[in-house]
Amino acid sequence: MSSPKPPYPLSAFKAKQEGRVVLELEVLEDGAVGQVRLAQSSTVESLDESALATVKKWKYSPAQKGGQIVKQWIRVSILFEVKSR
């Protein structure tokens, strides 16, 4: 799996804005991310946008069901904290 952290938007970082973004991702048969849905907003638009843009580039090991590779939906949570950057 390749899942680099989303960049902290500079304006949000300087304003010390923090939040958690929860996303639902469709993991395709090749491990790429297909559709992405915002399940829970951080209430800071720039944090939400950074998370959405970044996860579209992530790669996963595809899921298997009955020995067959299948699409699946997963939920991920991304925390933006000023102190951790």
SEKOLGU-821804 format. One record per residue (C-alpha): residue number from 1; y, z, x. Coordinates in steps of 0.2 Angstrom, whole numbers, plus 2048, in hexadecimal, padded with zeros to 3 digits. Layout:
BEGIN
+-----+-------+-----+------+
:   k : north :  up : east :
+-----+-------+-----+------+
: NUM :     Y :   Z :    X :
...
+-----+-------+-----+------+
***
This chain:
BEGIN
+-----+-------+-----+------+
:   k : north :  up : east :
+-----+-------+-----+------+
:   1 :   800 : 800 :  800 :
:   2 :   812 : 7FC :  806 :
:   3 :   81F : 806 :  7FD :
:   4 :   82F : 809 :  807 :
:   5 :   83C : 815 :  801 :
:   6 :   84A : 80E :  7F7 :
:   7 :   85A : 80E :  800 :
:   8 :   866 : 81B :  7FA :
:   9 :   876 : 812 :  7F3 :
:  10 :   885 : 817 :  7FE :
:  11 :   890 : 81B :  7F0 :
:  12 :   883 : 826 :  7E8 :
:  13 :   880 : 82F :  7F8 :
:  14 :   892 : 832 :  7FC :
:  15 :   895 : 839 :  7EA :
:  16 :   885 : 844 :  7ED :
:  17 :   87D : 83C :  7DD :
:  18 :   86B : 840 :  7DC :
:  19 :   85D : 83C :  7D0 :
:  20 :   84B : 838 :  7CC :
:  21 :   847 : 826 :  7C6 :
:  22 :   836 : 824 :  7BD :
:  23 :   82F : 812 :  7BD :
:  24 :   820 : 809 :  7B5 :
:  25 :   819 : 7FC :  7C0 :
:  26 :   80D : 7EE :  7BC :
:  27 :   801 : 7EC :  7CC :
:  28 :   7FA : 7DA :  7CC :
:  29 :   7E9 : 7D5 :  7D2 :
:  30 :   7F0 : 7D1 :  7E3 :
:  31 :   7F9 : 7E2 :  7E5 :
:  32 :   80A : 7DB :  7E2 :
:  33 :   816 : 7E3 :  7D5 :
:  34 :   818 : 7D9 :  7C5 :
:  35 :   823 : 7E0 :  7B7 :
:  36 :   82D : 7F0 :  7BA :
:  37 :   833 : 7FB :  7AC :
:  38 :   83F : 80A :  7AD :
:  39 :   836 : 818 :  7A5 :
:  40 :   843 : 825 :  7A9 :
:  41 :   855 : 823 :  7B0 :
:  42 :   85C : 82E :  7BE :
:  43 :   86D : 82C :  7B3 :
:  44 :   875 : 824 :  7C3 :
:  45 :   874 : 811 :  7C1 :
:  46 :   875 : 80D :  7D4 :
:  47 :   865 : 819 :  7D7 :
:  48 :   85C : 810 :  7C9 :
:  49 :   860 : 7FF :  7CF :
:  50 :   85B : 803 :  7E1 :
:  51 :   84A : 80A :  7DB :
:  52 :   847 : 7FB :  7D0 :
:  53 :   84C : 7EE :  7DE :
:  54 :   841 : 7F7 :  7EB :
:  55 :   831 : 7F9 :  7E1 :
:  56 :   830 : 7E7 :  7DD :
:  57 :   82C : 7E4 :  7F0 :
:  58 :   81F : 7F1 :  7F1 :
:  59 :   80C : 7EC :  7F4 :
:  60 :   7FD : 7F6 :  7ED :
:  61 :   7EA : 7F5 :  7EF :
:  62 :   7E5 : 7ED :  7DF :
:  63 :   7DB : 7F7 :  7D2 :
:  64 :   7C9 : 7F3 :  7CE :
:  65 :   7C0 : 7F6 :  7BE :
:  66 :   7AD : 7F2 :  7BD :
:  67 :   7AE : 7EA :  7CE :
:  68 :   7BC : 7DE :  7C8 :
:  69 :   7CE : 7DE :  7CF :
:  70 :   7D9 : 7E2 :  7C0 :
:  71 :   7EC : 7E4 :  7BC :
:  72 :   7F1 : 7F5 :  7B9 :
:  73 :   801 : 7FF :  7B4 :
:  74 :   806 : 80E :  7BE :
:  75 :   814 : 81A :  7BD :
:  76 :   81E : 81F :  7CD :
:  77 :   82C : 82C :  7CF :
:  78 :   83A : 829 :  7DC :
:  79 :   845 : 838 :  7E1 :
:  80 :   856 : 835 :  7E8 :
:  81 :   85C : 845 :  7F1 :
:  82 :   86B : 845 :  7FC :
:  83 :   863 : 853 :  808 :
:  84 :   854 : 849 :  80B :
:  85 :   85D : 839 :  812 :
+-----+-------+-----+------+
***
